[in-house]
Amino acid sequence: MRKPAFLYCSLHLGCTDAAKRPPHPRPTRPNTATHEGHRCLHRSMAMAVAPVESMESLSSDLCYDILRRLDGPTLASAACSCAAFCSISKEEKLWENVCSSMWPSTNREDVKSLISSIGGFRKFYADCFPLIVNKEVTEHQWNNYPEYPEEWTEAEYYGDMDEFECISPSDFVSIVDIRYKDKTICSKVLWGIPNANGFDGWFYNCPFQIDLLTYAARDDENDGEVTLSVSDGLPPIASMERERKDGKLWQELRDGLRLSWIVVNRKIKQAANLASWSPLGGQRHWPTEKDFVLRFGSVLPAKDILPCQVVECILSMKFRVIHTEGEDVHTTLKLTELSMQLEDMEGSHVNGRNSLLILKEALSCRRSKNYSEVLESCHLYSKVQSELKEEKMRIESRLDRIFILGGISVFVMFWYIIL
């Protein structure tokens, strides 16, 4: 028989710090006063114990007040603990609060309407909190890596045209949030894909790229510059020469910046987060040495779309140092670029037509809440890509040597015949 659960209410017993003090030593001889105090304490505790047969008997308002204070993962875990929490956790308002806390861009009324139209905030969180994982890239895939056949027809190269015709660039919505040390510094929403008007437009055959800062600002009420300064937690920098030596600012950016780039397809009512949350890599931009480029992204499936079967979604973020420490100014960085592009295993840009097909497939691919698994997937892709490039360089090097030897042989033979 199931034992009844008990809800213990806190009771002020005149000694609020008793739990913080070390326990009293046990007396060596019986003490009447001590035993009487214990009996009083037991009676007081008995009055403080309220028997509760089950969690269902608790007030729903109390349960709601508890659940509304939780973050997403904790709320999902609590929903599995009992039937009462499970029932209350289905409230959309709870998940709306969770989403607005994690992705401030979902506070916009147009975004709220979008999320409601694709299934609600609970489904939106379940789709976008886990990150994309793709481990279909094997370590020896480059040995069987297919080239683009010259005998392919246009229909074969560009995929199923009937499937493509049902994909409209206007169906895609980008919801982007940038955080630095748990503080939101940028929230942008881009409706549709820019420059994708008309089926025969240049977008479908040219390299795919979305420059979020250029196009999102047109419809954004807060279209001001995105900056980071010492007040946001940046370390002060006296000069760029000093930064080149110690790299303190660069390390702070890599450790503190977080990116979320959610893509929603309104037609098929699906969404996914294409970002890796934290940077996968980066570099200082060499022309000026004042630019810091950070790379986020994920590995997306391209089966039956491209010969390489997988592609890399590259999300680039560039900050430029506009002020260093001085008498009247502090170290300040400005966000100058935030873009998305897709590259195949050879590093070639994917065109707009294939990119739309890949983005649609990415919204239904496997995801994981295990961040180490996400990183492993990205590192595996980078490893295979490096091996493929090294193998191609070895082949080209051997061909170069063959051509050089062939040229020398022809030259010697030519002079041998003449002489």
Secondary structure, DSSP 8 states (H G I E B T S, - for coil): ----EEEE-----S-TTGGGS------SS--HHHHHHHHHHHHHHHHHEEEES-GGGS-HHHHHHHHTTS-HHHHHHHHTT-HHHHHHTT-HHHHHHHHHHH-GGGGSHHHHHHHHHTT-HHHHHHHHSSEE------TTGGGG-----TT--HHHHT--HHHHHT--GGGEEEEEEEEETTEEEEEEEEES-TT--STTSGGGTSB-EEEHHHHHTTS-S--S--EEEGGGT----S-HHHHHHH-HHHHHHHHHEEEEEEEEETTTTEEEE-S-BS-SEEEEETTTS-EEEEEEEEEEE-TTTSTTSEEEEEEEEEEEEEE-S-SS---EEEEEEEEEEEE-TTS-B-BHHHHHHHHHHHTTS-EES-HHHHHHHHHHHHHHHHHHHHHHHHHHHHHHHHHHHHHHHHHHHHHHHH-
